[in-house]
C-alpha cells in the first residue's frame, strides 16, 4: 500500500504540470516550477534538463542560472555549479543570494582540495633482534 502512495506522490507534480501545459507552449515559469518540483523530489537530472531548456529560451535569466548551480552542486558537478553561480552573479551582481551561493561553492572546493600526503622517510624493514 505504501508503495502505491509513494508512486502517486511521485507522479502528482508531473500530472499537474502536464495538465497546466495543455496550452501550445509552456511558459518559462511553468518550466521553472516543474524543475523546482523535480528538485524537491531529488530528481536533479530532470531539474537540470528543464533549467537548461529555459536558458535556451531566456539566456539572461539569473534566477535560472542560480537554480541550475544548486542542481549541479547536488549531483556533484562542482565545476558546472561554479560556472552557473558565476553567471548568475554576473547578470545580477547585487543579488546577495547568488553571491552567497557562488562564494560558498568556491569555498567548498578550496576546503576539499586534495592535499598530497607529506613526504615520508624511507623506512628500513624491521630486522630481527640478535
N, C-alpha and C positions, 0 to 999 in steps of 0.2 A: 504494500500500500504506500509506504513512504517513497519508494522509487517512482511511482506514478505521480505523486505530488511534486517531487523534485523535477521530473521531466516537464510537468505542466508549468512550474515556476520558471524553468529554464526557457521554455518556448514562449511564454507570455509576452516578454518585451519584443520578441521578433514578430509575433502576431499583431501586436499593437502597432508596431512600425509599419508592417505590411498594409494594415487597414488604413493607416494615415497617409499612405503614399499611393493611393489609388488615383491621384492626380497624374497628369502627364509626367511631371518631373518633381522629385522631392526637393525640398528647399535645403539650403546649407544648414539651417538649424535642425531640420529633421535628421540629416546625416550625422550632425554632431550629437544629437540626443541618442541616436541609435548606437553610436560609438561609445558614448558615456555608459549606456546600459550594458553594452558588451564588456566594457572595462569593469563595471561593478560586478559582473559575473565571472571576472577573471579571464575573459575571452580576449586577451590582449592582441593577438594577431588579427582578429576581426576588427577591433578598435583601430589598430594601426592602418589596416586596409581602408577603412571608412575615412579616417582623417587624411590619409594620403589622397584619397579621391576628392575630398573637399579642397585640398590645396591645389589640385589641378584646375579647379573652377575658380578659386579665390586665393591666389598665391601670396597675398599680402595680409593674411589673417593671423595675427599674432596669437590669438587665443588658441587656434588650432595647432600652431607650432608648439605652444606650451603643452597642450594636451598630448600631442604626439611625443614630446620629450618624456612625459610621465610614462607613457606606454612603452617606449623604447627602454627606459630605465627598468621597468617591471620585467621585461624579458631578457634583461642583461646586455642589451645593445647600447653600451655606455657611450661610445663614440658618436653614434647617431643621436642619442639623447642630448649630448652636449651641443651638437650642431643645431638641433631643433630648438633648444633653450636659447642658444646664442642668437638664432634668427628671430625668435620672439622678442628678445631684448633689443635687437636692432630696430625692429618695427615699432616697438613701444618702450623706449628707454626709461620712461618714468614709471612703468608698472613695477611695483616693488615685489609682487609675487613672482613675476617672470625672472627678475634679477635674483631673487632668493633661490629659486629652483636651479638656475644656471650656476650660481656660486656653490650651492650645496652639492650638485653633481660633480663639479670640478674638484671640490674639496674631498669628496668621496674617492675620486680617482687618485688624488695625491696621497691620501692616507693608506690606500690599499695597494699602492705601487709595490711590487715585489722587490725586496732588497736582497742583494746577493748575500749569501752566508759569509760570515767573517772567515778569513783565511786561517786554516788550522795548521798547526805544526805537524809535520810528518811524524807519526808515532812509530817507534820500533816495536816489533812484535814482542809479546811477553816472552821472557826467557825463563826456563825452569831454574829454580834456585839450586845451587850446588852445595 
